[in-house]
Amino acid sequence: MNATVNYHVKKPYVQAFEFDVDGIDGNLISPELVATQVQVKDLRKHHSSLSFTHHGIRFLDGLAPVPASFTGSEELAYNQSIHSLLKSQIGAKEVFVFDHTIRIDDENASRRPARNVHNDYSEAGIKKRLVDLIGEHKAQAYAKEHFGFVNLWRPIENTIMSSPLGFICPSSMNNDDWMRIDLIYPDRKGEILGVAANPAHQWFYKSKMKIDEGIIFNIYDNKTIPHLAHSALDMQEPGIENFVRKSIESRMLVKY
């Protein structure tokens, strides 16, 4: 399958995304991106031996759908299900769910699918986020043990028929492909990793993901589990009515 992704462009300075500029929700200033055609392997059609330990990703099925009204007791129950899932699927001993983001691929949505090739945190971004979440003292204790940050991505309401989430196989990336990108919010600042184009990149995804499926993928590990560059893929699945792409991504701090 062919898809379009938006790679970052290397500069001699640190570039930035600026969010909610001038106090307007969803108003975004973006660094330079270059639209690039890539070949993407569909794991729905090809056998894969990907593992979380060696590749930083695990595809799931047979899950309970995400609650339609995601507030209060529903969110608490969903968080508890994430705890159980990460303990059984990736061997996490402690799980701290700290963020849920619902993305809707609609021009009026405040959070649309991320269409830049990236990883959610840089090394500096992780250190800052860890302290923000659990405090300086506990962060120092975590750093002496095996910990990581992981994402759980799930479709909401309907099968994903457009803008699916795609990944680059970690072994096909070079260290020089990565670059630091600042995230500037009205109330805080973070840092992610952007990715420059490289024809050696091996892209993959799973087509037509259903509401009982999901993806656990690594965004940081202080030992050896690799993190994955990822992006929404501009492509459309043929065959049935194309629903608006809705998804939820949850971010967790885990200790192994």
Contacts in CASP RR format, 6 or more apart in sequence:
PFRMAT RR
TARGET T0000
AUTHOR 0000-0000-0000
METHOD contacts of the structure
MODEL  1
MNATVNYHVKKPYVQAFEFDVDGIDGNLISPELVATQVQVKDLRKHHSSL
SFTHHGIRFLDGLAPVPASFTGSEELAYNQSIHSLLKSQIGAKEVFVFDH
TIRIDDENASRRPARNVHNDYSEAGIKKRLVDLIGEHKAQAYAKEHFGFV
NLWRPIENTIMSSPLGFICPSSMNNDDWMRIDLIYPDRKGEILGVAANPA
HQWFYKSKMKIDEGIIFNIYDNKTIPHLAHSALDMQEPGIENFVRKSIES
RMLVKY
1 39 0 8 1.000
1 40 0 8 1.000
1 41 0 8 1.000
1 42 0 8 1.000
1 207 0 8 1.000
1 235 0 8 1.000
2 37 0 8 1.000
2 38 0 8 1.000
2 39 0 8 1.000
2 40 0 8 1.000
2 235 0 8 1.000
3 37 0 8 1.000
3 38 0 8 1.000
3 40 0 8 1.000
3 203 0 8 1.000
3 233 0 8 1.000
3 234 0 8 1.000
3 235 0 8 1.000
4 35 0 8 1.000
4 36 0 8 1.000
4 37 0 8 1.000
4 38 0 8 1.000
4 233 0 8 1.000
4 234 0 8 1.000
4 235 0 8 1.000
5 35 0 8 1.000
5 36 0 8 1.000
5 38 0 8 1.000
5 115 0 8 1.000
5 117 0 8 1.000
5 203 0 8 1.000
5 231 0 8 1.000
5 233 0 8 1.000
5 234 0 8 1.000
6 33 0 8 1.000
6 34 0 8 1.000
6 35 0 8 1.000
6 36 0 8 1.000
6 115 0 8 1.000
6 116 0 8 1.000
6 117 0 8 1.000
6 231 0 8 1.000
7 33 0 8 1.000
7 34 0 8 1.000
7 36 0 8 1.000
7 116 0 8 1.000
7 117 0 8 1.000
7 195 0 8 1.000
7 196 0 8 1.000
7 197 0 8 1.000
8 15 0 8 1.000
8 31 0 8 1.000
8 32 0 8 1.000
8 33 0 8 1.000
8 34 0 8 1.000
8 116 0 8 1.000
8 117 0 8 1.000
8 118 0 8 1.000
8 179 0 8 1.000
8 181 0 8 1.000
8 194 0 8 1.000
8 195 0 8 1.000
8 196 0 8 1.000
9 31 0 8 1.000
9 32 0 8 1.000
9 33 0 8 1.000
9 34 0 8 1.000
9 196 0 8 1.000
10 179 0 8 1.000
10 196 0 8 1.000
11 31 0 8 1.000
11 32 0 8 1.000
14 180 0 8 1.000
14 181 0 8 1.000
14 182 0 8 1.000
15 31 0 8 1.000
15 32 0 8 1.000
15 179 0 8 1.000
15 181 0 8 1.000
15 182 0 8 1.000
16 29 0 8 1.000
16 31 0 8 1.000
16 181 0 8 1.000
16 182 0 8 1.000
16 183 0 8 1.000
16 184 0 8 1.000
17 28 0 8 1.000
17 29 0 8 1.000
17 30 0 8 1.000
17 31 0 8 1.000
17 181 0 8 1.000
17 182 0 8 1.000
17 183 0 8 1.000
17 184 0 8 1.000
18 28 0 8 1.000
18 29 0 8 1.000
18 184 0 8 1.000
19 26 0 8 1.000
19 27 0 8 1.000
19 28 0 8 1.000
19 183 0 8 1.000
19 184 0 8 1.000
19 185 0 8 1.000
19 186 0 8 1.000
20 26 0 8 1.000
20 27 0 8 1.000
20 28 0 8 1.000
20 185 0 8 1.000
20 186 0 8 1.000
21 27 0 8 1.000
21 28 0 8 1.000
21 29 0 8 1.000
23 186 0 8 1.000
25 110 0 8 1.000
26 110 0 8 1.000
26 111 0 8 1.000
30 116 0 8 1.000
31 181 0 8 1.000
33 115 0 8 1.000
33 116 0 8 1.000
34 197 0 8 1.000
36 197 0 8 1.000
38 201 0 8 1.000
38 203 0 8 1.000
39 203 0 8 1.000
40 166 0 8 1.000
40 203 0 8 1.000
40 204 0 8 1.000
40 205 0 8 1.000
40 233 0 8 1.000
40 235 0 8 1.000
41 202 0 8 1.000
41 203 0 8 1.000
41 204 0 8 1.000
41 205 0 8 1.000
42 204 0 8 1.000
42 205 0 8 1.000
42 206 0 8 1.000
42 207 0 8 1.000
43 50 0 8 1.000
43 59 0 8 1.000
43 204 0 8 1.000
43 205 0 8 1.000
43 206 0 8 1.000
44 206 0 8 1.000
44 207 0 8 1.000
44 208 0 8 1.000
45 207 0 8 1.000
48 204 0 8 1.000
50 56 0 8 1.000
50 57 0 8 1.000
50 58 0 8 1.000
50 59 0 8 1.000
51 58 0 8 1.000
52 58 0 8 1.000
52 89 0 8 1.000
52 90 0 8 1.000
52 216 0 8 1.000
52 218 0 8 1.000
52 225 0 8 1.000
53 225 0 8 1.000
54 226 0 8 1.000
55 169 0 8 1.000
55 170 0 8 1.000
55 226 0 8 1.000
55 228 0 8 1.000
56 170 0 8 1.000
56 217 0 8 1.000
56 218 0 8 1.000
56 225 0 8 1.000
56 226 0 8 1.000
56 227 0 8 1.000
56 228 0 8 1.000
57 167 0 8 1.000
57 215 0 8 1.000
57 216 0 8 1.000
57 217 0 8 1.000
57 218 0 8 1.000
57 228 0 8 1.000
58 89 0 8 1.000
58 90 0 8 1.000
58 215 0 8 1.000
58 216 0 8 1.000
58 217 0 8 1.000
59 206 0 8 1.000
59 213 0 8 1.000
59 214 0 8 1.000
59 215 0 8 1.000
60 85 0 8 1.000
60 89 0 8 1.000
60 213 0 8 1.000
60 214 0 8 1.000
60 215 0 8 1.000
60 216 0 8 1.000
61 210 0 8 1.000
61 212 0 8 1.000
61 213 0 8 1.000
61 214 0 8 1.000
62 212 0 8 1.000
62 213 0 8 1.000
63 85 0 8 1.000
63 154 0 8 1.000
63 212 0 8 1.000
63 213 0 8 1.000
63 214 0 8 1.000
64 81 0 8 1.000
64 212 0 8 1.000
65 211 0 8 1.000
65 212 0 8 1.000
66 78 0 8 1.000
66 154 0 8 1.000
66 156 0 8 1.000
66 211 0 8 1.000
66 248 0 8 1.000
67 74 0 8 1.000
67 75 0 8 1.000
67 77 0 8 1.000
67 78 0 8 1.000
68 157 0 8 1.000
70 78 0 8 1.000
70 100 0 8 1.000
70 102 0 8 1.000
70 248 0 8 1.000
75 100 0 8 1.000
78 100 0 8 1.000
78 250 0 8 1.000
79 97 0 8 1.000
82 95 0 8 1.000
82 97 0 8 1.000
82 152 0 8 1.000
82 250 0 8 1.000
82 252 0 8 1.000
83 95 0 8 1.000
83 97 0 8 1.000
85 152 0 8 1.000
85 216 0 8 1.000
86 92 0 8 1.000
86 95 0 8 1.000
86 150 0 8 1.000
86 152 0 8 1.000
86 216 0 8 1.000
86 252 0 8 1.000
86 254 0 8 1.000
87 93 0 8 1.000
87 95 0 8 1.000
89 216 0 8 1.000
90 150 0 8 1.000
90 216 0 8 1.000
90 254 0 8 1.000
91 256 0 8 1.000
92 150 0 8 1.000
92 252 0 8 1.000
92 254 0 8 1.000
92 255 0 8 1.000
92 256 0 8 1.000
93 254 0 8 1.000
93 255 0 8 1.000
93 256 0 8 1.000
94 254 0 8 1.000
94 255 0 8 1.000
95 252 0 8 1.000
95 253 0 8 1.000
95 254 0 8 1.000
96 133 0 8 1.000
96 134 0 8 1.000
96 252 0 8 1.000
96 253 0 8 1.000
96 254 0 8 1.000
97 250 0 8 1.000
97 251 0 8 1.000
97 252 0 8 1.000
98 133 0 8 1.000
98 251 0 8 1.000
98 252 0 8 1.000
98 253 0 8 1.000
99 250 0 8 1.000
99 251 0 8 1.000
100 248 0 8 1.000
100 249 0 8 1.000
100 250 0 8 1.000
100 251 0 8 1.000
101 111 0 8 1.000
101 248 0 8 1.000
101 249 0 8 1.000
101 250 0 8 1.000
101 251 0 8 1.000
102 111 0 8 1.000
102 156 0 8 1.000
102 246 0 8 1.000
102 247 0 8 1.000
102 248 0 8 1.000
103 109 0 8 1.000
103 111 0 8 1.000
103 112 0 8 1.000
103 113 0 8 1.000
103 114 0 8 1.000
103 245 0 8 1.000
103 246 0 8 1.000
103 247 0 8 1.000
103 248 0 8 1.000
103 249 0 8 1.000
104 111 0 8 1.000
104 112 0 8 1.000
104 244 0 8 1.000
104 245 0 8 1.000
104 246 0 8 1.000
105 112 0 8 1.000
105 113 0 8 1.000
105 162 0 8 1.000
105 163 0 8 1.000
105 232 0 8 1.000
105 244 0 8 1.000
105 245 0 8 1.000
105 246 0 8 1.000
106 112 0 8 1.000
106 244 0 8 1.000
113 163 0 8 1.000
113 165 0 8 1.000
113 232 0 8 1.000
113 245 0 8 1.000
113 247 0 8 1.000
114 231 0 8 1.000
114 232 0 8 1.000
115 163 0 8 1.000
115 231 0 8 1.000
115 232 0 8 1.000
115 234 0 8 1.000
116 194 0 8 1.000
116 231 0 8 1.000
117 168 0 8 1.000
117 194 0 8 1.000
117 195 0 8 1.000
117 229 0 8 1.000
117 230 0 8 1.000
117 231 0 8 1.000
118 181 0 8 1.000
118 192 0 8 1.000
118 193 0 8 1.000
118 194 0 8 1.000
118 195 0 8 1.000
118 229 0 8 1.000
118 230 0 8 1.000
118 231 0 8 1.000
119 178 0 8 1.000
119 192 0 8 1.000
119 193 0 8 1.000
119 194 0 8 1.000
119 195 0 8 1.000
119 219 0 8 1.000
119 227 0 8 1.000
119 228 0 8 1.000
119 229 0 8 1.000
119 230 0 8 1.000
120 149 0 8 1.000
120 151 0 8 1.000
120 192 0 8 1.000
120 219 0 8 1.000
120 220 0 8 1.000
120 251 0 8 1.000
121 129 0 8 1.000
121 149 0 8 1.000
121 191 0 8 1.000
121 192 0 8 1.000
121 193 0 8 1.000
121 219 0 8 1.000
121 220 0 8 1.000
122 180 0 8 1.000
122 181 0 8 1.000
122 191 0 8 1.000
122 192 0 8 1.000
122 193 0 8 1.000
124 180 0 8 1.000
124 191 0 8 1.000
125 190 0 8 1.000
125 191 0 8 1.000
125 192 0 8 1.000
126 149 0 8 1.000
126 220 0 8 1.000
127 139 0 8 1.000
128 190 0 8 1.000
128 191 0 8 1.000
129 149 0 8 1.000
129 190 0 8 1.000
130 139 0 8 1.000
130 142 0 8 1.000
130 143 0 8 1.000
130 253 0 8 1.000
131 139 0 8 1.000
132 188 0 8 1.000
133 253 0 8 1.000
134 142 0 8 1.000
134 253 0 8 1.000
142 255 0 8 1.000
143 222 0 8 1.000
145 255 0 8 1.000
145 256 0 8 1.000
146 221 0 8 1.000
146 222 0 8 1.000
146 223 0 8 1.000
146 255 0 8 1.000
146 256 0 8 1.000
147 221 0 8 1.000
147 222 0 8 1.000
147 253 0 8 1.000
147 254 0 8 1.000
147 255 0 8 1.000
147 256 0 8 1.000
148 218 0 8 1.000
148 219 0 8 1.000
148 220 0 8 1.000
148 221 0 8 1.000
148 222 0 8 1.000
148 225 0 8 1.000
148 253 0 8 1.000
148 254 0 8 1.000
148 255 0 8 1.000
148 256 0 8 1.000
149 218 0 8 1.000
149 219 0 8 1.000
149 220 0 8 1.000
149 251 0 8 1.000
149 252 0 8 1.000
149 253 0 8 1.000
149 254 0 8 1.000
150 216 0 8 1.000
150 217 0 8 1.000
150 218 0 8 1.000
150 219 0 8 1.000
150 251 0 8 1.000
150 252 0 8 1.000
150 254 0 8 1.000
151 215 0 8 1.000
151 216 0 8 1.000
151 217 0 8 1.000
151 219 0 8 1.000
151 249 0 8 1.000
151 250 0 8 1.000
151 251 0 8 1.000
151 252 0 8 1.000
152 214 0 8 1.000
152 215 0 8 1.000
152 216 0 8 1.000
152 249 0 8 1.000
152 250 0 8 1.000
152 252 0 8 1.000
153 165 0 8 1.000
153 214 0 8 1.000
153 215 0 8 1.000
153 217 0 8 1.000
153 247 0 8 1.000
153 248 0 8 1.000
153 249 0 8 1.000
154 211 0 8 1.000
154 213 0 8 1.000
154 214 0 8 1.000
154 215 0 8 1.000
154 247 0 8 1.000
154 248 0 8 1.000
154 249 0 8 1.000
154 250 0 8 1.000
155 209 0 8 1.000
155 210 0 8 1.000
155 211 0 8 1.000
155 213 0 8 1.000
155 214 0 8 1.000
155 246 0 8 1.000
155 247 0 8 1.000
156 211 0 8 1.000
156 246 0 8 1.000
156 247 0 8 1.000
156 248 0 8 1.000
157 211 0 8 1.000
157 243 0 8 1.000
157 246 0 8 1.000
158 211 0 8 1.000
158 243 0 8 1.000
158 244 0 8 1.000
158 246 0 8 1.000
159 208 0 8 1.000
159 209 0 8 1.000
159 210 0 8 1.000
159 211 0 8 1.000
159 240 0 8 1.000
159 243 0 8 1.000
160 208 0 8 1.000
160 209 0 8 1.000
160 210 0 8 1.000
160 237 0 8 1.000
160 245 0 8 1.000
160 247 0 8 1.000
161 208 0 8 1.000
161 236 0 8 1.000
161 237 0 8 1.000
161 240 0 8 1.000
161 241 0 8 1.000
161 242 0 8 1.000
161 243 0 8 1.000
161 245 0 8 1.000
162 235 0 8 1.000
162 236 0 8 1.000
162 237 0 8 1.000
162 242 0 8 1.000
162 245 0 8 1.000
163 232 0 8 1.000
163 233 0 8 1.000
163 234 0 8 1.000
163 235 0 8 1.000
163 245 0 8 1.000
164 205 0 8 1.000
164 206 0 8 1.000
164 207 0 8 1.000
164 209 0 8 1.000
164 232 0 8 1.000
164 233 0 8 1.000
164 235 0 8 1.000
164 237 0 8 1.000
164 245 0 8 1.000
165 205 0 8 1.000
165 215 0 8 1.000
165 230 0 8 1.000
165 231 0 8 1.000
165 232 0 8 1.000
165 233 0 8 1.000
165 247 0 8 1.000
166 203 0 8 1.000
166 204 0 8 1.000
166 205 0 8 1.000
166 230 0 8 1.000
166 231 0 8 1.000
166 232 0 8 1.000
166 233 0 8 1.000
167 203 0 8 1.000
167 204 0 8 1.000
167 205 0 8 1.000
167 217 0 8 1.000
167 228 0 8 1.000
167 229 0 8 1.000
167 230 0 8 1.000
168 195 0 8 1.000
168 201 0 8 1.000
168 202 0 8 1.000
168 203 0 8 1.000
168 228 0 8 1.000
168 229 0 8 1.000
168 230 0 8 1.000
169 201 0 8 1.000
169 202 0 8 1.000
169 203 0 8 1.000
169 204 0 8 1.000
170 226 0 8 1.000
170 227 0 8 1.000
170 228 0 8 1.000
171 202 0 8 1.000
172 198 0 8 1.000
172 200 0 8 1.000
172 201 0 8 1.000
172 202 0 8 1.000
173 195 0 8 1.000
173 198 0 8 1.000
173 200 0 8 1.000
173 201 0 8 1.000
173 229 0 8 1.000
174 198 0 8 1.000
174 200 0 8 1.000
176 196 0 8 1.000
177 195 0 8 1.000
177 196 0 8 1.000
177 198 0 8 1.000
177 201 0 8 1.000
177 229 0 8 1.000
178 193 0 8 1.000
178 194 0 8 1.000
178 195 0 8 1.000
178 196 0 8 1.000
179 193 0 8 1.000
179 194 0 8 1.000
179 195 0 8 1.000
179 196 0 8 1.000
180 191 0 8 1.000
180 192 0 8 1.000
180 193 0 8 1.000
180 194 0 8 1.000
181 191 0 8 1.000
181 192 0 8 1.000
181 193 0 8 1.000
181 194 0 8 1.000
182 189 0 8 1.000
182 190 0 8 1.000
182 191 0 8 1.000
183 189 0 8 1.000
183 190 0 8 1.000
183 191 0 8 1.000
183 192 0 8 1.000
184 190 0 8 1.000
193 229 0 8 1.000
194 229 0 8 1.000
195 229 0 8 1.000
201 229 0 8 1.000
203 233 0 8 1.000
205 233 0 8 1.000
206 213 0 8 1.000
206 215 0 8 1.000
207 237 0 8 1.000
208 237 0 8 1.000
209 215 0 8 1.000
217 228 0 8 1.000
217 230 0 8 1.000
218 225 0 8 1.000
218 226 0 8 1.000
218 227 0 8 1.000
218 228 0 8 1.000
219 227 0 8 1.000
219 228 0 8 1.000
219 251 0 8 1.000
220 227 0 8 1.000
221 227 0 8 1.000
223 256 0 8 1.000
232 245 0 8 1.000
236 242 0 8 1.000
END
